[in-house]
Amino acid sequence: MAKIGGLLMIGILFYAVWIGVSYWVSQDAKRRGSRHHLAWGIGVFLIGLTGLILYLVVRGDMNQGSSAY
């Protein structure tokens, strides 16, 4: 039973961190002027690591005043 409880705690911690990462992506995109900052946050949450890597690649092209992304 203790092993199951430990795995459950690791899973909960993983999802809590992933929610935090998704929130950070959304706020970062908003700060950079993206009109689609909520979509970025939700996309990273749903797609996972691939979405985060995609955001980090595209984010380099975002300017503070640009709203193309």
PDB file of N, H, CA, C and O in Angstrom:
ATOM      1  N   MET A   1       0.803  -1.204   0.000  1.00  0.00           N
ATOM      2  CA  MET A   1       0.000   0.000   0.000  1.00  0.00           C
ATOM      3  C   MET A   1       0.843   1.264   0.000  1.00  0.00           C
ATOM      4  O   MET A   1       0.494   2.246  -0.655  1.00  0.00           O
ATOM      5  N   ALA A   2       1.951   1.246   0.731  1.00  0.00           N
ATOM      6  H   ALA A   2       2.235   0.448   1.263  1.00  0.00           H
ATOM      7  CA  ALA A   2       2.800   2.438   0.806  1.00  0.00           C
ATOM      8  C   ALA A   2       3.382   2.770  -0.565  1.00  0.00           C
ATOM      9  O   ALA A   2       3.581   3.939  -0.898  1.00  0.00           O
ATOM     10  N   LYS A   3       3.653   1.730  -1.358  1.00  0.00           N
ATOM     11  H   LYS A   3       3.492   0.781  -1.088  1.00  0.00           H
ATOM     12  CA  LYS A   3       4.203   1.958  -2.690  1.00  0.00           C
ATOM     13  C   LYS A   3       3.188   2.671  -3.581  1.00  0.00           C
ATOM     14  O   LYS A   3       3.554   3.555  -4.355  1.00  0.00           O
ATOM     15  N   ILE A   4       1.929   2.294  -3.473  1.00  0.00           N
ATOM     16  H   ILE A   4       1.632   1.576  -2.844  1.00  0.00           H
ATOM     17  CA  ILE A   4       0.879   2.936  -4.257  1.00  0.00           C
ATOM     18  C   ILE A   4       0.724   4.394  -3.838  1.00  0.00           C
ATOM     19  O   ILE A   4       0.551   5.269  -4.686  1.00  0.00           O
ATOM     20  N   GLY A   5       0.784   4.657  -2.547  1.00  0.00           N
ATOM     21  H   GLY A   5       0.924   3.946  -1.858  1.00  0.00           H
ATOM     22  CA  GLY A   5       0.678   6.029  -2.058  1.00  0.00           C
ATOM     23  C   GLY A   5       1.823   6.899  -2.554  1.00  0.00           C
ATOM     24  O   GLY A   5       1.625   8.068  -2.885  1.00  0.00           O
ATOM     25  N   GLY A   6       3.021   6.324  -2.605  1.00  0.00           N
ATOM     26  H   GLY A   6       3.181   5.374  -2.337  1.00  0.00           H
ATOM     27  CA  GLY A   6       4.182   7.061  -3.112  1.00  0.00           C
ATOM     28  C   GLY A   6       4.045   7.377  -4.586  1.00  0.00           C
ATOM     29  O   GLY A   6       4.365   8.481  -5.025  1.00  0.00           O
ATOM     30  N   LEU A   7       3.563   6.397  -5.358  1.00  0.00           N
ATOM     31  H   LEU A   7       3.303   5.500  -5.002  1.00  0.00           H
ATOM     32  CA  LEU A   7       3.354   6.630  -6.784  1.00  0.00           C
ATOM     33  C   LEU A   7       2.270   7.671  -7.019  1.00  0.00           C
ATOM     34  O   LEU A   7       2.371   8.488  -7.934  1.00  0.00           O
ATOM     35  N   LEU A   8       1.241   7.640  -6.196  1.00  0.00           N
ATOM     36  H   LEU A   8       1.158   6.977  -5.452  1.00  0.00           H
ATOM     37  CA  LEU A   8       0.176   8.631  -6.310  1.00  0.00           C
ATOM     38  C   LEU A   8       0.712  10.032  -6.040  1.00  0.00           C
ATOM     39  O   LEU A   8       0.367  10.979  -6.746  1.00  0.00           O
ATOM     40  N   MET A   9       1.543  10.160  -5.032  1.00  0.00           N
ATOM     41  H   MET A   9       1.823   9.391  -4.458  1.00  0.00           H
ATOM     42  CA  MET A   9       2.125  11.470  -4.708  1.00  0.00           C
ATOM     43  C   MET A   9       3.025  11.972  -5.836  1.00  0.00           C
ATOM     44  O   MET A   9       3.030  13.163  -6.148  1.00  0.00           O
ATOM     45  N   ILE A  10       3.782  11.067  -6.441  1.00  0.00           N
ATOM     46  H   ILE A  10       3.778  10.100  -6.187  1.00  0.00           H
ATOM     47  CA  ILE A  10       4.632  11.454  -7.569  1.00  0.00           C
ATOM     48  C   ILE A  10       3.766  11.916  -8.735  1.00  0.00           C
ATOM     49  O   ILE A  10       4.089  12.909  -9.388  1.00  0.00           O
ATOM     50  N   GLY A  11       2.676  11.212  -9.004  1.00  0.00           N
ATOM     51  H   GLY A  11       2.414  10.406  -8.473  1.00  0.00           H
ATOM     52  CA  GLY A  11       1.764  11.606 -10.076  1.00  0.00           C
ATOM     53  C   GLY A  11       1.131  12.958  -9.823  1.00  0.00           C
ATOM     54  O   GLY A  11       1.035  13.783 -10.732  1.00  0.00           O
ATOM     55  N   ILE A  12       0.698  13.189  -8.599  1.00  0.00           N
ATOM     56  H   ILE A  12       0.775  12.518  -7.861  1.00  0.00           H
ATOM     57  CA  ILE A  12       0.097  14.476  -8.246  1.00  0.00           C
ATOM     58  C   ILE A  12       1.125  15.591  -8.389  1.00  0.00           C
ATOM     59  O   ILE A  12       0.810  16.665  -8.902  1.00  0.00           O
ATOM     60  N   LEU A  13       2.336  15.344  -7.943  1.00  0.00           N
ATOM     61  H   LEU A  13       2.591  14.472  -7.526  1.00  0.00           H
ATOM     62  CA  LEU A  13       3.403  16.340  -8.064  1.00  0.00           C
ATOM     63  C   LEU A  13       3.702  16.641  -9.527  1.00  0.00           C
ATOM     64  O   LEU A  13       3.883  17.800  -9.901  1.00  0.00           O
ATOM     65  N   PHE A  14       3.755  15.593 -10.359  1.00  0.00           N
ATOM     66  H   PHE A  14       3.608  14.652 -10.054  1.00  0.00           H
ATOM     67  CA  PHE A  14       4.006  15.777 -11.786  1.00  0.00           C
ATOM     68  C   PHE A  14       2.943  16.675 -12.412  1.00  0.00           C
ATOM     69  O   PHE A  14       3.275  17.616 -13.133  1.00  0.00           O
ATOM     70  N   TYR A  15       1.667  16.392 -12.143  1.00  0.00           N
ATOM     71  H   TYR A  15       1.397  15.627 -11.558  1.00  0.00           H
ATOM     72  CA  TYR A  15       0.597  17.197 -12.724  1.00  0.00           C
ATOM     73  C   TYR A  15       0.592  18.619 -12.183  1.00  0.00           C
ATOM     74  O   TYR A  15       0.278  19.553 -12.920  1.00  0.00           O
ATOM     75  N   ALA A  16       0.930  18.802 -10.923  1.00  0.00           N
ATOM     76  H   ALA A  16       1.185  18.043 -10.324  1.00  0.00           H
ATOM     77  CA  ALA A  16       1.003  20.150 -10.357  1.00  0.00           C
ATOM     78  C   ALA A  16       2.102  20.958 -11.047  1.00  0.00           C
ATOM     79  O   ALA A  16       1.906  22.128 -11.376  1.00  0.00           O
ATOM     80  N   VAL A  17       3.245  20.334 -11.263  1.00  0.00           N
ATOM     81  H   VAL A  17       3.404  19.384 -10.997  1.00  0.00           H
ATOM     82  CA  VAL A  17       4.341  21.018 -11.958  1.00  0.00           C
ATOM     83  C   VAL A  17       3.941  21.317 -13.396  1.00  0.00           C
ATOM     84  O   VAL A  17       4.229  22.399 -13.908  1.00  0.00           O
ATOM     85  N   TRP A  18       3.277  20.367 -14.054  1.00  0.00           N
ATOM     86  H   TRP A  18       3.043  19.488 -13.638  1.00  0.00           H
ATOM     87  CA  TRP A  18       2.891  20.569 -15.449  1.00  0.00           C
ATOM     88  C   TRP A  18       1.850  21.685 -15.576  1.00  0.00           C
ATOM     89  O   TRP A  18       1.884  22.447 -16.542  1.00  0.00           O
ATOM     90  N   ILE A  19       0.946  21.791 -14.636  1.00  0.00           N
ATOM     91  H   ILE A  19       0.918  21.172 -13.851  1.00  0.00           H
ATOM     92  CA  ILE A  19      -0.013  22.902 -14.631  1.00  0.00           C
ATOM     93  C   ILE A  19       0.743  24.217 -14.470  1.00  0.00           C
ATOM     94  O   ILE A  19       0.417  25.205 -15.128  1.00  0.00           O
ATOM     95  N   GLY A  20       1.744  24.234 -13.604  1.00  0.00           N
ATOM     96  H   GLY A  20       2.009  23.432 -13.069  1.00  0.00           H
ATOM     97  CA  GLY A  20       2.564  25.433 -13.425  1.00  0.00           C
ATOM     98  C   GLY A  20       3.314  25.814 -14.694  1.00  0.00           C
ATOM     99  O   GLY A  20       3.396  26.993 -15.037  1.00  0.00           O
ATOM    100  N   VAL A  21       3.859  24.829 -15.388  1.00  0.00           N
ATOM    101  H   VAL A  21       3.792  23.871 -15.109  1.00  0.00           H
ATOM    102  CA  VAL A  21       4.567  25.090 -16.647  1.00  0.00           C
ATOM    103  C   VAL A  21       3.599  25.654 -17.681  1.00  0.00           C
ATOM    104  O   VAL A  21       3.936  26.600 -18.394  1.00  0.00           O
ATOM    105  N   SER A  22       2.413  25.087 -17.769  1.00  0.00           N
ATOM    106  H   SER A  22       2.139  24.319 -17.190  1.00  0.00           H
ATOM    107  CA  SER A  22       1.409  25.570 -18.718  1.00  0.00           C
ATOM    108  C   SER A  22       1.000  27.002 -18.400  1.00  0.00           C
ATOM    109  O   SER A  22       0.834  27.818 -19.306  1.00  0.00           O
ATOM    110  N   TYR A  23       0.840  27.304 -17.131  1.00  0.00           N
ATOM    111  H   TYR A  23       0.975  26.641 -16.395  1.00  0.00           H
ATOM    112  CA  TYR A  23       0.504  28.668 -16.710  1.00  0.00           C
ATOM    113  C   TYR A  23       1.640  29.626 -17.069  1.00  0.00           C
ATOM    114  O   TYR A  23       1.392  30.732 -17.549  1.00  0.00           O
ATOM    115  N   TRP A  24       2.866  29.208 -16.841  1.00  0.00           N
ATOM    116  H   TRP A  24       3.067  28.309 -16.451  1.00  0.00           H
ATOM    117  CA  TRP A  24       4.015  30.048 -17.180  1.00  0.00           C
ATOM    118  C   TRP A  24       4.049  30.344 -18.676  1.00  0.00           C
ATOM    119  O   TRP A  24       4.298  31.481 -19.077  1.00  0.00           O
ATOM    120  N   VAL A  25       3.798  29.320 -19.512  1.00  0.00           N
ATOM    121  H   VAL A  25       3.596  28.396 -19.187  1.00  0.00           H
ATOM    122  CA  VAL A  25       3.787  29.509 -20.962  1.00  0.00           C
ATOM    123  C   VAL A  25       2.721  30.526 -21.339  1.00  0.00           C
ATOM    124  O   VAL A  25       2.977  31.426 -22.139  1.00  0.00           O
ATOM    125  N   SER A  26       1.535  30.391 -20.773  1.00  0.00           N
ATOM    126  H   SER A  26       1.327  29.660 -20.123  1.00  0.00           H
ATOM    127  CA  SER A  26       0.449  31.325 -21.068  1.00  0.00           C
ATOM    128  C   SER A  26       0.828  32.754 -20.686  1.00  0.00           C
ATOM    129  O   SER A  26       0.614  33.681 -21.468  1.00  0.00           O
ATOM    130  N   GLN A  27       1.383  32.936 -19.507  1.00  0.00           N
ATOM    131  H   GLN A  27       1.558  32.184 -18.872  1.00  0.00           H
ATOM    132  CA  GLN A  27       1.760  34.278 -19.050  1.00  0.00           C
ATOM    133  C   GLN A  27       2.934  34.835 -19.850  1.00  0.00           C
ATOM    134  O   GLN A  27       2.975  36.033 -20.132  1.00  0.00           O
ATOM    135  N   ASP A  28       3.876  33.993 -20.215  1.00  0.00           N
ATOM    136  H   ASP A  28       3.843  33.020 -19.986  1.00  0.00           H
ATOM    137  CA  ASP A  28       5.012  34.440 -21.016  1.00  0.00           C
ATOM    138  C   ASP A  28       4.549  34.883 -22.399  1.00  0.00           C
ATOM    139  O   ASP A  28       4.989  35.913 -22.910  1.00  0.00           O
ATOM    140  N   ALA A  29       3.661  34.102 -22.997  1.00  0.00           N
ATOM    141  H   ALA A  29       3.303  33.266 -22.582  1.00  0.00           H
ATOM    142  CA  ALA A  29       3.132  34.477 -24.309  1.00  0.00           C
ATOM    143  C   ALA A  29       2.354  35.789 -24.217  1.00  0.00           C
ATOM    144  O   ALA A  29       2.438  36.624 -25.118  1.00  0.00           O
ATOM    145  N   LYS A  30       1.609  35.972 -23.148  1.00  0.00           N
ATOM    146  H   LYS A  30       1.541  35.294 -22.417  1.00  0.00           H
ATOM    147  CA  LYS A  30       0.857  37.218 -22.952  1.00  0.00           C
ATOM    148  C   LYS A  30       1.808  38.402 -22.819  1.00  0.00           C
ATOM    149  O   LYS A  30       1.581  39.449 -23.425  1.00  0.00           O
ATOM    150  N   ARG A  31       2.870  38.246 -22.033  1.00  0.00           N
ATOM    151  H   ARG A  31       3.055  37.396 -21.541  1.00  0.00           H
ATOM    152  CA  ARG A  31       3.861  39.320 -21.868  1.00  0.00           C
ATOM    153  C   ARG A  31       4.534  39.667 -23.181  1.00  0.00           C
ATOM    154  O   ARG A  31       4.913  40.816 -23.405  1.00  0.00           O
ATOM    155  N   ARG A  32       4.680  38.691 -24.039  1.00  0.00           N
ATOM    156  H   ARG A  32       4.372  37.757 -23.857  1.00  0.00           H
ATOM    157  CA  ARG A  32       5.333  38.921 -25.322  1.00  0.00           C
ATOM    158  C   ARG A  32       4.359  39.437 -26.380  1.00  0.00           C
ATOM    159  O   ARG A  32       4.748  39.632 -27.532  1.00  0.00           O
ATOM    160  N   GLY A  33       3.114  39.658 -26.009  1.00  0.00           N
ATOM    161  H   GLY A  33       2.797  39.500 -25.074  1.00  0.00           H
ATOM    162  CA  GLY A  33       2.154  40.270 -26.917  1.00  0.00           C
ATOM    163  C   GLY A  33       1.342  39.306 -27.756  1.00  0.00           C
ATOM    164  O   GLY A  33       0.722  39.724 -28.735  1.00  0.00           O
ATOM    165  N   SER A  34       1.325  38.040 -27.408  1.00  0.00           N
ATOM    166  H   SER A  34       1.828  37.702 -26.613  1.00  0.00           H
ATOM    167  CA  SER A  34       0.564  37.068 -28.186  1.00  0.00           C
ATOM    168  C   SER A  34      -0.930  37.206 -27.914  1.00  0.00           C
ATOM    169  O   SER A  34      -1.359  37.308 -26.765  1.00  0.00           O
ATOM    170  N   ARG A  35      -1.706  37.207 -28.981  1.00  0.00           N
ATOM    171  H   ARG A  35      -1.357  37.124 -29.914  1.00  0.00           H
ATOM    172  CA  ARG A  35      -3.163  37.214 -28.829  1.00  0.00           C
ATOM    173  C   ARG A  35      -3.675  35.833 -28.443  1.00  0.00           C
ATOM    174  O   ARG A  35      -4.815  35.693 -28.000  1.00  0.00           O
ATOM    175  N   HIS A  36      -2.855  34.834 -28.604  1.00  0.00           N
ATOM    176  H   HIS A  36      -1.929  34.947 -28.964  1.00  0.00           H
ATOM    177  CA  HIS A  36      -3.269  33.445 -28.389  1.00  0.00           C
ATOM    178  C   HIS A  36      -2.589  32.829 -27.172  1.00  0.00           C
ATOM    179  O   HIS A  36      -2.265  31.641 -27.174  1.00  0.00           O
ATOM    180  N   HIS A  37      -2.374  33.625 -26.145  1.00  0.00           N
ATOM    181  H   HIS A  37      -2.637  34.590 -26.144  1.00  0.00           H
ATOM    182  CA  HIS A  37      -1.644  33.131 -24.981  1.00  0.00           C
ATOM    183  C   HIS A  37      -2.379  32.008 -24.263  1.00  0.00           C
ATOM    184  O   HIS A  37      -1.743  31.086 -23.751  1.00  0.00           O
ATOM    185  N   LEU A  38      -3.709  32.068 -24.215  1.00  0.00           N
ATOM    186  H   LEU A  38      -4.225  32.817 -24.630  1.00  0.00           H
ATOM    187  CA  LEU A  38      -4.457  30.975 -23.575  1.00  0.00           C
ATOM    188  C   LEU A  38      -4.339  29.682 -24.377  1.00  0.00           C
ATOM    189  O   LEU A  38      -4.226  28.598 -23.805  1.00  0.00           O
ATOM    190  N   ALA A  39      -4.364  29.800 -25.692  1.00  0.00           N
ATOM    191  H   ALA A  39      -4.456  30.681 -26.157  1.00  0.00           H
ATOM    192  CA  ALA A  39      -4.215  28.619 -26.544  1.00  0.00           C
ATOM    193  C   ALA A  39      -2.838  27.989 -26.357  1.00  0.00           C
ATOM    194  O   ALA A  39      -2.707  26.765 -26.355  1.00  0.00           O
ATOM    195  N   TRP A  40      -1.816  28.822 -26.201  1.00  0.00           N
ATOM    196  H   TRP A  40      -1.922  29.817 -26.202  1.00  0.00           H
ATOM    197  CA  TRP A  40      -0.479  28.287 -25.949  1.00  0.00           C
ATOM    198  C   TRP A  40      -0.450  27.511 -24.643  1.00  0.00           C
ATOM    199  O   TRP A  40       0.081  26.402 -24.591  1.00  0.00           O
ATOM    200  N   GLY A  41      -1.012  28.079 -23.597  1.00  0.00           N
ATOM    201  H   GLY A  41      -1.443  28.980 -23.639  1.00  0.00           H
ATOM    202  CA  GLY A  41      -1.015  27.409 -22.297  1.00  0.00           C
ATOM    203  C   GLY A  41      -1.770  26.095 -22.327  1.00  0.00           C
ATOM    204  O   GLY A  41      -1.289  25.083 -21.819  1.00  0.00           O
ATOM    205  N   ILE A  42      -2.952  26.111 -22.923  1.00  0.00           N
ATOM    206  H   ILE A  42      -3.343  26.934 -23.336  1.00  0.00           H
ATOM    207  CA  ILE A  42      -3.759  24.891 -23.018  1.00  0.00           C
ATOM    208  C   ILE A  42      -3.075  23.869 -23.924  1.00  0.00           C
ATOM    209  O   ILE A  42      -3.059  22.674 -23.626  1.00  0.00           O
ATOM    210  N   GLY A  43      -2.515  24.349 -25.025  1.00  0.00           N
ATOM    211  H   GLY A  43      -2.529  25.320 -25.267  1.00  0.00           H
ATOM    212  CA  GLY A  43      -1.821  23.445 -25.942  1.00  0.00           C
ATOM    213  C   GLY A  43      -0.644  22.744 -25.294  1.00  0.00           C
ATOM    214  O   GLY A  43      -0.449  21.543 -25.477  1.00  0.00           O
ATOM    215  N   VAL A  44       0.140  23.495 -24.537  1.00  0.00           N
ATOM    216  H   VAL A  44      -0.018  24.471 -24.388  1.00  0.00           H
ATOM    217  CA  VAL A  44       1.282  22.888 -23.844  1.00  0.00           C
ATOM    218  C   VAL A  44       0.791  21.872 -22.825  1.00  0.00           C
ATOM    219  O   VAL A  44       1.394  20.809 -22.673  1.00  0.00           O
ATOM    220  N   PHE A  45      -0.292  22.181 -22.127  1.00  0.00           N
ATOM    221  H   PHE A  45      -0.781  23.044 -22.250  1.00  0.00           H
ATOM    222  CA  PHE A  45      -0.826  21.235 -21.146  1.00  0.00           C
ATOM    223  C   PHE A  45      -1.281  19.947 -21.824  1.00  0.00           C
ATOM    224  O   PHE A  45      -1.005  18.854 -21.329  1.00  0.00           O
ATOM    225  N   LEU A  46      -1.973  20.066 -22.948  1.00  0.00           N
ATOM    226  H   LEU A  46      -2.198  20.953 -23.351  1.00  0.00           H
ATOM    227  CA  LEU A  46      -2.531  18.890 -23.615  1.00  0.00           C
ATOM    228  C   LEU A  46      -1.497  18.105 -24.417  1.00  0.00           C
ATOM    229  O   LEU A  46      -1.507  16.874 -24.403  1.00  0.00           O
ATOM    230  N   ILE A  47      -0.615  18.800 -25.108  1.00  0.00           N
ATOM    231  H   ILE A  47      -0.606  19.800 -25.119  1.00  0.00           H
ATOM    232  CA  ILE A  47       0.342  18.125 -25.992  1.00  0.00           C
ATOM    233  C   ILE A  47       1.559  17.624 -25.224  1.00  0.00           C
ATOM    234  O   ILE A  47       2.161  16.617 -25.596  1.00  0.00           O
ATOM    235  N   GLY A  48       1.915  18.318 -24.168  1.00  0.00           N
ATOM    236  H   GLY A  48       1.426  19.136 -23.866  1.00  0.00           H
ATOM    237  CA  GLY A  48       3.029  17.858 -23.337  1.00  0.00           C
ATOM    238  C   GLY A  48       4.352  18.476 -23.735  1.00  0.00           C
ATOM    239  O   GLY A  48       4.426  19.632 -24.152  1.00  0.00           O
ATOM    240  N   LEU A  49       5.377  17.687 -23.597  1.00  0.00           N
ATOM    241  H   LEU A  49       5.317  16.748 -23.259  1.00  0.00           H
ATOM    242  CA  LEU A  49       6.735  18.169 -23.823  1.00  0.00           C
ATOM    243  C   LEU A  49       6.926  18.669 -25.254  1.00  0.00           C
ATOM    244  O   LEU A  49       7.656  19.635 -25.476  1.00  0.00           O
ATOM    245  N   THR A  50       6.288  18.031 -26.211  1.00  0.00           N
ATOM    246  H   THR A  50       5.695  17.246 -26.030  1.00  0.00           H
ATOM    247  CA  THR A  50       6.382  18.474 -27.600  1.00  0.00           C
ATOM    248  C   THR A  50       5.842  19.893 -27.748  1.00  0.00           C
ATOM    249  O   THR A  50       6.441  20.713 -28.444  1.00  0.00           O
ATOM    250  N   GLY A  51       4.723  20.187 -27.104  1.00  0.00           N
ATOM    251  H   GLY A  51       4.236  19.521 -26.539  1.00  0.00           H
ATOM    252  CA  GLY A  51       4.153  21.532 -27.152  1.00  0.00           C
ATOM    253  C   GLY A  51       5.053  22.556 -26.498  1.00  0.00           C
ATOM    254  O   GLY A  51       5.179  23.678 -26.988  1.00  0.00           O
ATOM    255  N   LEU A  52       5.681  22.180 -25.393  1.00  0.00           N
ATOM    256  H   LEU A  52       5.578  21.268 -24.995  1.00  0.00           H
ATOM    257  CA  LEU A  52       6.598  23.096 -24.713  1.00  0.00           C
ATOM    258  C   LEU A  52       7.798  23.404 -25.598  1.00  0.00           C
ATOM    259  O   LEU A  52       8.205  24.561 -25.707  1.00  0.00           O
ATOM    260  N   ILE A  53       8.360  22.397 -26.221  1.00  0.00           N
ATOM    261  H   ILE A  53       8.029  21.457 -26.132  1.00  0.00           H
ATOM    262  CA  ILE A  53       9.501  22.614 -27.117  1.00  0.00           C
ATOM    263  C   ILE A  53       9.085  23.487 -28.292  1.00  0.00           C
ATOM    264  O   ILE A  53       9.821  24.397 -28.674  1.00  0.00           O
ATOM    265  N   LEU A  54       7.923  23.228 -28.867  1.00  0.00           N
ATOM    266  H   LEU A  54       7.325  22.489 -28.557  1.00  0.00           H
ATOM    267  CA  LEU A  54       7.421  24.050 -29.966  1.00  0.00           C
ATOM    268  C   LEU A  54       7.269  25.500 -29.525  1.00  0.00           C
ATOM    269  O   LEU A  54       7.662  26.412 -30.253  1.00  0.00           O
ATOM    270  N   TYR A  55       6.705  25.721 -28.344  1.00  0.00           N
ATOM    271  H   TYR A  55       6.385  24.980 -27.753  1.00  0.00           H
ATOM    272  CA  TYR A  55       6.545  27.084 -27.846  1.00  0.00           C
ATOM    273  C   TYR A  55       7.900  27.762 -27.679  1.00  0.00           C
ATOM    274  O   TYR A  55       8.065  28.917 -28.069  1.00  0.00           O
ATOM    275  N   LEU A  56       8.860  27.060 -27.109  1.00  0.00           N
ATOM    276  H   LEU A  56       8.726  26.121 -26.793  1.00  0.00           H
ATOM    277  CA  LEU A  56      10.175  27.660 -26.881  1.00  0.00           C
ATOM    278  C   LEU A  56      10.872  28.016 -28.192  1.00  0.00           C
ATOM    279  O   LEU A  56      11.616  28.994 -28.250  1.00  0.00           O
ATOM    280  N   VAL A  57      10.639  27.233 -29.241  1.00  0.00           N
ATOM    281  H   VAL A  57      10.034  26.437 -29.194  1.00  0.00           H
ATOM    282  CA  VAL A  57      11.216  27.542 -30.552  1.00  0.00           C
ATOM    283  C   VAL A  57      10.522  28.757 -31.156  1.00  0.00           C
ATOM    284  O   VAL A  57      11.188  29.675 -31.634  1.00  0.00           O
ATOM    285  N   VAL A  58       9.195  28.772 -31.139  1.00  0.00           N
ATOM    286  H   VAL A  58       8.654  28.026 -30.751  1.00  0.00           H
ATOM    287  CA  VAL A  58       8.427  29.865 -31.740  1.00  0.00           C
ATOM    288  C   VAL A  58       8.572  31.137 -30.924  1.00  0.00           C
ATOM    289  O   VAL A  58       8.569  32.233 -31.485  1.00  0.00           O
ATOM    290  N   ARG A  59       8.697  31.012 -29.632  1.00  0.00           N
ATOM    291  H   ARG A  59       8.699  30.122 -29.176  1.00  0.00           H
ATOM    292  CA  ARG A  59       8.775  32.165 -28.733  1.00  0.00           C
ATOM    293  C   ARG A  59       9.945  33.071 -29.069  1.00  0.00           C
ATOM    294  O   ARG A  59       9.871  34.279 -28.844  1.00  0.00           O
ATOM    295  N   GLY A  60      11.012  32.520 -29.597  1.00  0.00           N
ATOM    296  H   GLY A  60      11.072  31.539 -29.780  1.00  0.00           H
ATOM    297  CA  GLY A  60      12.156  33.340 -29.977  1.00  0.00           C
ATOM    298  C   GLY A  60      11.804  34.356 -31.043  1.00  0.00           C
ATOM    299  O   GLY A  60      12.453  35.397 -31.149  1.00  0.00           O
ATOM    300  N   ASP A  61      10.771  34.062 -31.842  1.00  0.00           N
ATOM    301  H   ASP A  61      10.244  33.216 -31.756  1.00  0.00           H
ATOM    302  CA  ASP A  61      10.348  34.969 -32.902  1.00  0.00           C
ATOM    303  C   ASP A  61       9.352  36.016 -32.423  1.00  0.00           C
ATOM    304  O   ASP A  61       9.077  36.977 -33.141  1.00  0.00           O
ATOM    305  N   MET A  62       8.813  35.846 -31.235  1.00  0.00           N
ATOM    306  H   MET A  62       9.036  35.066 -30.651  1.00  0.00           H
ATOM    307  CA  MET A  62       7.820  36.787 -30.723  1.00  0.00           C
ATOM    308  C   MET A  62       8.504  38.047 -30.209  1.00  0.00           C
ATOM    309  O   MET A  62       9.507  37.978 -29.499  1.00  0.00           O
ATOM    310  N   ASN A  63       7.955  39.181 -30.573  1.00  0.00           N
ATOM    311  H   ASN A  63       7.140  39.237 -31.150  1.00  0.00           H
ATOM    312  CA  ASN A  63       8.440  40.456 -30.055  1.00  0.00           C
ATOM    313  C   ASN A  63       7.452  40.982 -29.042  1.00  0.00           C
ATOM    314  O   ASN A  63       6.322  40.500 -28.973  1.00  0.00           O
ATOM    315  N   GLN A  64       7.856  41.961 -28.253  1.00  0.00           N
ATOM    316  H   GLN A  64       8.775  42.353 -28.309  1.00  0.00           H
ATOM    317  CA  GLN A  64       6.962  42.532 -27.250  1.00  0.00           C
ATOM    318  C   GLN A  64       5.731  43.147 -27.904  1.00  0.00           C
ATOM    319  O   GLN A  64       4.641  43.050 -27.340  1.00  0.00           O
ATOM    320  N   GLY A  65       5.859  43.763 -29.046  1.00  0.00           N
ATOM    321  H   GLY A  65       6.744  43.842 -29.504  1.00  0.00           H
ATOM    322  CA  GLY A  65       4.726  44.428 -29.676  1.00  0.00           C
ATOM    323  C   GLY A  65       4.010  43.600 -30.715  1.00  0.00           C
ATOM    324  O   GLY A  65       2.967  44.022 -31.216  1.00  0.00           O
ATOM    325  N   SER A  66       4.525  42.449 -31.053  1.00  0.00           N
ATOM    326  H   SER A  66       5.371  42.106 -30.646  1.00  0.00           H
ATOM    327  CA  SER A  66       3.940  41.624 -32.099  1.00  0.00           C
ATOM    328  C   SER A  66       2.749  40.839 -31.570  1.00  0.00           C
ATOM    329  O   SER A  66       2.765  40.360 -30.436  1.00  0.00           O
ATOM    330  N   SER A  67       1.720  40.709 -32.394  1.00  0.00           N
ATOM    331  H   SER A  67       1.707  41.098 -33.315  1.00  0.00           H
ATOM    332  CA  SER A  67       0.561  39.915 -31.996  1.00  0.00           C
ATOM    333  C   SER A  67       0.255  38.849 -33.041  1.00  0.00           C
ATOM    334  O   SER A  67      -0.883  38.391 -33.145  1.00  0.00           O
ATOM    335  N   ALA A  68       1.251  38.456 -33.805  1.00  0.00           N
ATOM    336  H   ALA A  68       2.176  38.828 -33.721  1.00  0.00           H
ATOM    337  CA  ALA A  68       1.045  37.487 -34.872  1.00  0.00           C
ATOM    338  C   ALA A  68       0.873  36.072 -34.347  1.00  0.00           C
ATOM    339  O   ALA A  68       0.302  35.235 -35.047  1.00  0.00           O
ATOM    340  N   TYR A  69       1.344  35.769 -33.143  1.00  0.00           N
ATOM    341  H   TYR A  69       1.808  36.449 -32.575  1.00  0.00           H
ATOM    342  CA  TYR A  69       1.285  34.401 -32.627  1.00  0.00           C
ATOM    343  C   TYR A  69       0.218  34.284 -31.605  1.00  0.00           C
ATOM    344  O   TYR A  69       0.011  33.205 -31.050  1.00  0.00           O
TER     345      TYR A  69
END
